[in-house]
Amino acid sequence: MNELTKLMIVDDHQMIIDGVKALLEDQTQFQVVAESLSGLTAFDMLDQIEVDLIITDLSMPEMSGIDLIKKVKEHFPHIRILVLSMHNDRETISEILMSEAEGYILKNTGKQELLNALDRINNNSTYYSTEVLSLMLDKVKQDKKKEEAIQQLTERELEVLLLITEELSSEEIAEKLFISKRTVDSHRKSILSKTKVKTLVGLMKFAFQYGLVDPSKNKNKR
């Protein structure tokens, strides 16, 4: 691609913006046409400035990087986005994927990986760093194991699990299902074993995460 690619850099630390600009100084195919310390200001600027590619952080005032990505993709779908962030947790990576950003690299990366990412994205491809891809793969494996755990639960165990999320005691569950407390306790142990969860709080998180229950319904019971 021979055309000049117009970049916008968005980060709430001016030092990061200056650092990225310095790394790109000798890259004639890129031109930094805008910079912003906030996601909200950056989005407002897009009506006045022609931008091809945005390099953005995630944690910013007024509008987060993820919200910025979503709004850009909704209103300016032609603009490509590379996330440059210190966040490397699975939840954040999943959010970035769902927001459809073209790339994600960590701030501890070197100049060459930044250039590789920009080059790939600039040529209508995607670029997620090796570390990010590894975390994504770990999450897929973890989700698969949990999905398999759900499939292993019997119909009765699912009933007990749902009642546990309603914060019912073993005695109350036994009364509701017309079974003995000992049987309920046996089901609890089996559920904990199959889901690889160690606590009842963990079971509740498990149930909420996989859509077995609606968290808002439980809130209303308190």
KOLROFI-925220 format. One record per residue (C-alpha): residue number from 1; residue in three letters; x, y, z. Coordinates in nm, 2 decimals. Each point is the difference from the previous one (the first is absolute). Layout:
<nodes>
+-----+------+--------+--------+--------+
| pos | code |      x |      y |      z |
+-----+------+--------+--------+--------+
| NUM |  Ala |      X |      Y |      Z |
...
+-----+------+--------+--------+--------+
</nodes>
This chain:
<nodes>
+-----+------+--------+--------+--------+
| pos | code |      x |      y |      z |
+-----+------+--------+--------+--------+
|   1 |  Met |   0.00 |   0.00 |   0.00 |
|   2 |  Asn |   0.17 |   0.32 |  -0.12 |
|   3 |  Glu |  -0.25 |   0.26 |   0.12 |
|   4 |  Leu |   0.08 |   0.19 |   0.32 |
|   5 |  Thr |  -0.19 |  -0.14 |   0.30 |
|   6 |  Lys |  -0.13 |   0.27 |   0.23 |
|   7 |  Leu |   0.03 |  -0.10 |   0.37 |
|   8 |  Met |  -0.17 |   0.13 |   0.32 |
|   9 |  Ile |   0.16 |  -0.09 |   0.33 |
|  10 |  Val |  -0.22 |  -0.01 |   0.31 |
|  11 |  Asp |   0.14 |  -0.04 |   0.35 |
|  12 |  Asp |  -0.04 |   0.19 |   0.33 |
|  13 |  His |   0.37 |   0.02 |   0.04 |
|  14 |  Gln |   0.18 |   0.25 |  -0.22 |
|  15 |  Met |   0.33 |  -0.18 |   0.05 |
|  16 |  Ile |  -0.15 |  -0.31 |  -0.17 |
|  17 |  Ile |  -0.13 |   0.21 |  -0.29 |
|  18 |  Asp |   0.34 |   0.16 |  -0.05 |
|  19 |  Gly |   0.17 |  -0.33 |   0.02 |
|  20 |  Val |  -0.21 |  -0.16 |  -0.27 |
|  21 |  Lys |   0.05 |   0.31 |  -0.22 |
|  22 |  Ala |   0.37 |  -0.03 |   0.05 |
|  23 |  Leu |   0.00 |  -0.36 |  -0.10 |
|  24 |  Leu |  -0.19 |   0.09 |  -0.32 |
|  25 |  Glu |   0.21 |   0.30 |  -0.10 |
|  26 |  Asp |   0.20 |  -0.19 |  -0.27 |
|  27 |  Gln |  -0.30 |  -0.19 |  -0.13 |
|  28 |  Thr |  -0.10 |   0.19 |  -0.32 |
|  29 |  Gln |  -0.31 |  -0.21 |  -0.06 |
|  30 |  Phe |  -0.16 |   0.14 |   0.32 |
|  31 |  Gln |  -0.10 |   0.35 |   0.10 |
|  32 |  Val |  -0.12 |   0.09 |   0.35 |
|  33 |  Val |  -0.28 |   0.25 |  -0.07 |
|  34 |  Ala |  -0.16 |   0.01 |   0.34 |
|  35 |  Glu |   0.05 |  -0.08 |   0.36 |
|  36 |  Ser |  -0.23 |   0.00 |   0.31 |
|  37 |  Leu |   0.02 |  -0.05 |   0.37 |
|  38 |  Ser |  -0.36 |  -0.12 |   0.02 |
|  39 |  Gly |  -0.22 |  -0.24 |  -0.19 |
|  40 |  Leu |  -0.29 |   0.25 |  -0.01 |
|  41 |  Thr |   0.21 |   0.28 |  -0.15 |
|  42 |  Ala |   0.15 |  -0.25 |  -0.25 |
|  43 |  Phe |  -0.34 |  -0.11 |  -0.12 |
|  44 |  Asp |  -0.12 |   0.36 |  -0.04 |
|  45 |  Met |   0.31 |   0.08 |  -0.21 |
|  46 |  Leu |  -0.09 |  -0.26 |  -0.26 |
|  47 |  Asp |  -0.26 |   0.22 |  -0.15 |
|  48 |  Gln |   0.26 |   0.26 |  -0.09 |
|  49 |  Ile |   0.31 |  -0.21 |  -0.07 |
|  50 |  Glu |   0.05 |  -0.28 |  -0.25 |
|  51 |  Val |   0.14 |  -0.30 |   0.18 |
|  52 |  Asp |   0.08 |  -0.35 |  -0.13 |
|  53 |  Leu |   0.13 |  -0.17 |   0.31 |
|  54 |  Ile |  -0.03 |   0.06 |   0.37 |
|  55 |  Ile |   0.26 |  -0.11 |   0.26 |
|  56 |  Thr |  -0.18 |   0.01 |   0.34 |
|  57 |  Asp |   0.04 |  -0.08 |   0.36 |
|  58 |  Leu |  -0.28 |  -0.15 |   0.21 |
|  59 |  Ser |   0.00 |   0.17 |   0.34 |
|  60 |  Met |  -0.09 |   0.37 |  -0.07 |
|  61 |  Pro |  -0.22 |   0.27 |   0.15 |
|  62 |  Glu |  -0.35 |   0.09 |  -0.13 |
|  63 |  Met |  -0.01 |  -0.29 |  -0.25 |
|  64 |  Ser |   0.18 |  -0.33 |   0.03 |
|  65 |  Gly |   0.20 |  -0.15 |  -0.29 |
|  66 |  Ile |  -0.25 |  -0.28 |  -0.04 |
|  67 |  Asp |  -0.29 |   0.25 |  -0.02 |
|  68 |  Leu |   0.20 |   0.21 |  -0.25 |
|  69 |  Ile |   0.06 |  -0.31 |  -0.22 |
|  70 |  Lys |  -0.37 |  -0.09 |   0.00 |
|  71 |  Lys |  -0.11 |   0.36 |  -0.09 |
|  72 |  Val |   0.27 |   0.02 |  -0.28 |
|  73 |  Lys |  -0.11 |  -0.33 |  -0.14 |
|  74 |  Glu |  -0.36 |   0.11 |   0.00 |
|  75 |  His |   0.05 |   0.35 |  -0.15 |
|  76 |  Phe |   0.33 |  -0.04 |  -0.19 |
|  77 |  Pro |   0.02 |  -0.37 |  -0.10 |
|  78 |  His |   0.28 |   0.07 |  -0.25 |
|  79 |  Ile |   0.24 |   0.11 |   0.28 |
|  80 |  Arg |   0.23 |  -0.28 |   0.12 |
|  81 |  Ile |   0.10 |  -0.03 |   0.36 |
|  82 |  Leu |   0.31 |  -0.12 |   0.18 |
|  83 |  Val |  -0.02 |  -0.03 |   0.38 |
|  84 |  Leu |   0.32 |   0.08 |   0.19 |
|  85 |  Ser |  -0.05 |  -0.08 |   0.36 |
|  86 |  Met |   0.15 |  -0.13 |   0.32 |
|  87 |  His |  -0.31 |  -0.22 |   0.07 |
|  88 |  Asn |   0.06 |  -0.37 |  -0.07 |
|  89 |  Asp |  -0.28 |  -0.17 |   0.19 |
|  90 |  Arg |  -0.24 |  -0.24 |  -0.19 |
|  91 |  Glu |  -0.31 |   0.21 |   0.07 |
|  92 |  Thr |   0.14 |   0.31 |  -0.16 |
|  93 |  Ile |   0.13 |  -0.20 |  -0.30 |
|  94 |  Ser |  -0.35 |  -0.15 |  -0.05 |
|  95 |  Glu |  -0.15 |   0.35 |   0.01 |
|  96 |  Ile |   0.25 |   0.12 |  -0.26 |
|  97 |  Leu |  -0.09 |  -0.29 |  -0.23 |
|  98 |  Met |  -0.37 |   0.07 |   0.04 |
|  99 |  Ser |   0.06 |   0.36 |  -0.08 |
| 100 |  Glu |   0.16 |  -0.11 |  -0.33 |
| 101 |  Ala |   0.33 |   0.19 |   0.04 |
| 102 |  Glu |   0.25 |  -0.11 |  -0.27 |
| 103 |  Gly |   0.29 |  -0.04 |   0.23 |
| 104 |  Tyr |   0.12 |  -0.02 |   0.36 |
| 105 |  Ile |   0.36 |   0.03 |   0.13 |
| 106 |  Leu |   0.14 |   0.07 |   0.34 |
| 107 |  Lys |   0.18 |   0.32 |   0.10 |
| 108 |  Asn |   0.31 |  -0.20 |   0.10 |
| 109 |  Thr |   0.04 |  -0.09 |  -0.37 |
| 110 |  Gly |   0.29 |   0.12 |  -0.21 |
| 111 |  Lys |   0.01 |   0.22 |  -0.30 |
| 112 |  Gln |   0.01 |  -0.28 |  -0.25 |
| 113 |  Glu |  -0.32 |  -0.16 |   0.12 |
| 114 |  Leu |  -0.18 |   0.33 |  -0.01 |
| 115 |  Leu |   0.11 |   0.05 |  -0.36 |
| 116 |  Asn |  -0.10 |  -0.36 |  -0.08 |
| 117 |  Ala |  -0.34 |   0.06 |   0.15 |
| 118 |  Leu |  -0.05 |   0.32 |  -0.19 |
| 119 |  Asp |   0.12 |  -0.15 |  -0.33 |
| 120 |  Arg |  -0.24 |  -0.30 |   0.03 |
| 121 |  Ile |  -0.30 |   0.21 |   0.10 |
| 122 |  Asn |   0.09 |   0.25 |  -0.27 |
| 123 |  Asn |  -0.03 |  -0.28 |  -0.25 |
| 124 |  Asn |  -0.35 |  -0.10 |   0.10 |
| 125 |  Ser |   0.12 |  -0.28 |   0.24 |
| 126 |  Thr |   0.00 |  -0.03 |   0.37 |
| 127 |  Tyr |   0.28 |  -0.02 |   0.26 |
| 128 |  Tyr |  -0.03 |  -0.14 |   0.36 |
| 129 |  Ser |   0.33 |  -0.04 |   0.18 |
| 130 |  Thr |   0.13 |  -0.35 |   0.09 |
| 131 |  Glu |  -0.06 |   0.07 |   0.37 |
| 132 |  Val |  -0.36 |   0.11 |  -0.07 |
| 133 |  Leu |  -0.06 |  -0.30 |  -0.22 |
| 134 |  Ser |   0.13 |  -0.23 |   0.27 |
| 135 |  Leu |  -0.24 |   0.15 |   0.25 |
| 136 |  Met |  -0.29 |  -0.03 |  -0.25 |
| 137 |  Leu |   0.08 |  -0.37 |  -0.05 |
| 138 |  Asp |   0.01 |  -0.06 |   0.37 |
| 139 |  Lys |  -0.34 |   0.16 |   0.04 |
| 140 |  Val |  -0.14 |  -0.22 |  -0.28 |
| 141 |  Lys |   0.13 |  -0.31 |   0.17 |
| 142 |  Gln |  -0.14 |   0.12 |   0.33 |
| 143 |  Asp |  -0.34 |   0.07 |  -0.15 |
| 144 |  Lys |   0.00 |  -0.34 |  -0.17 |
| 145 |  Lys |   0.07 |  -0.17 |   0.33 |
| 146 |  Lys |  -0.28 |   0.18 |   0.17 |
| 147 |  Glu |  -0.24 |  -0.07 |  -0.29 |
| 148 |  Glu |   0.09 |  -0.37 |   0.04 |
| 149 |  Ala |  -0.06 |   0.03 |   0.37 |
| 150 |  Ile |  -0.35 |   0.13 |  -0.06 |
| 151 |  Gln |  -0.07 |  -0.29 |  -0.24 |
| 152 |  Gln |   0.11 |  -0.24 |   0.27 |
| 153 |  Leu |  -0.26 |   0.13 |   0.26 |
| 154 |  Thr |  -0.31 |  -0.21 |   0.03 |
| 155 |  Glu |  -0.35 |   0.16 |  -0.01 |
| 156 |  Arg |  -0.03 |  -0.03 |   0.37 |
| 157 |  Glu |   0.35 |   0.16 |   0.06 |
| 158 |  Leu |  -0.10 |   0.29 |  -0.22 |
| 159 |  Glu |  -0.31 |   0.05 |   0.21 |
| 160 |  Val |   0.21 |   0.00 |   0.32 |
| 161 |  Leu |   0.25 |   0.24 |  -0.16 |
| 162 |  Leu |  -0.28 |   0.25 |  -0.09 |
| 163 |  Leu |  -0.14 |  -0.02 |   0.35 |
| 164 |  Ile |   0.35 |   0.06 |   0.15 |
| 165 |  Thr |   0.02 |   0.32 |  -0.20 |
| 166 |  Glu |  -0.32 |   0.11 |   0.17 |
| 167 |  Glu |   0.20 |  -0.04 |   0.32 |
| 168 |  Leu |  -0.22 |  -0.28 |   0.14 |
| 169 |  Ser |   0.14 |  -0.22 |   0.27 |
| 170 |  Ser |   0.03 |  -0.38 |  -0.04 |
| 171 |  Glu |  -0.31 |  -0.04 |   0.22 |
| 172 |  Glu |  -0.20 |   0.25 |  -0.21 |
| 173 |  Ile |   0.11 |  -0.17 |  -0.33 |
| 174 |  Ala |  -0.09 |  -0.34 |   0.14 |
| 175 |  Glu |  -0.35 |   0.12 |   0.09 |
| 176 |  Lys |  -0.05 |   0.17 |  -0.33 |
| 177 |  Leu |   0.11 |  -0.31 |  -0.20 |
| 178 |  Phe |  -0.16 |  -0.26 |   0.24 |
| 179 |  Ile |   0.33 |  -0.17 |   0.06 |
| 180 |  Ser |   0.22 |  -0.05 |   0.31 |
| 181 |  Lys |   0.26 |   0.25 |   0.12 |
| 182 |  Arg |   0.26 |  -0.28 |  -0.04 |
| 183 |  Thr |  -0.09 |  -0.03 |  -0.36 |
| 184 |  Val |   0.03 |   0.37 |  -0.05 |
| 185 |  Asp |   0.35 |   0.00 |   0.16 |
| 186 |  Ser |   0.10 |  -0.28 |  -0.23 |
| 187 |  His |  -0.11 |   0.19 |  -0.30 |
| 188 |  Arg |   0.19 |   0.31 |   0.12 |
| 189 |  Lys |   0.32 |  -0.21 |   0.02 |
| 190 |  Ser |  -0.06 |  -0.14 |  -0.34 |
| 191 |  Ile |  -0.06 |   0.34 |  -0.16 |
| 192 |  Leu |   0.31 |   0.15 |   0.16 |
| 193 |  Ser |   0.21 |  -0.30 |  -0.13 |
| 194 |  Lys |  -0.14 |   0.02 |  -0.35 |
| 195 |  Thr |   0.03 |   0.38 |  -0.04 |
| 196 |  Lys |   0.35 |   0.01 |   0.17 |
| 197 |  Val |  -0.13 |   0.28 |   0.22 |
| 198 |  Lys |   0.10 |   0.01 |   0.36 |
| 199 |  Thr |  -0.26 |   0.22 |   0.17 |
| 200 |  Leu |  -0.37 |   0.08 |  -0.01 |
| 201 |  Val |   0.08 |   0.35 |  -0.11 |
| 202 |  Gly |   0.20 |  -0.15 |  -0.28 |
| 203 |  Leu |  -0.30 |  -0.20 |  -0.10 |
| 204 |  Met |  -0.21 |   0.31 |  -0.02 |
| 205 |  Lys |   0.25 |   0.17 |  -0.22 |
| 206 |  Phe |   0.01 |  -0.31 |  -0.22 |
| 207 |  Ala |  -0.38 |   0.00 |  -0.03 |
| 208 |  Phe |  -0.01 |   0.37 |  -0.09 |
| 209 |  Gln |   0.29 |  -0.02 |  -0.25 |
| 210 |  Tyr |  -0.17 |  -0.28 |  -0.20 |
| 211 |  Gly |  -0.34 |   0.16 |   0.00 |
| 212 |  Leu |  -0.16 |  -0.27 |   0.22 |
| 213 |  Val |  -0.16 |   0.28 |   0.21 |
| 214 |  Asp |  -0.08 |   0.37 |  -0.03 |
| 215 |  Pro |   0.20 |   0.20 |   0.26 |
| 216 |  Ser |  -0.26 |   0.27 |   0.01 |
| 217 |  Lys |  -0.26 |  -0.24 |   0.13 |
| 218 |  Asn |   0.23 |  -0.09 |   0.29 |
| 219 |  Lys |   0.05 |   0.36 |   0.08 |
| 220 |  Asn |  -0.37 |   0.06 |   0.03 |
| 221 |  Lys |  -0.03 |  -0.27 |   0.26 |
| 222 |  Arg |   0.22 |   0.18 |   0.25 |
+-----+------+--------+--------+--------+
</nodes>
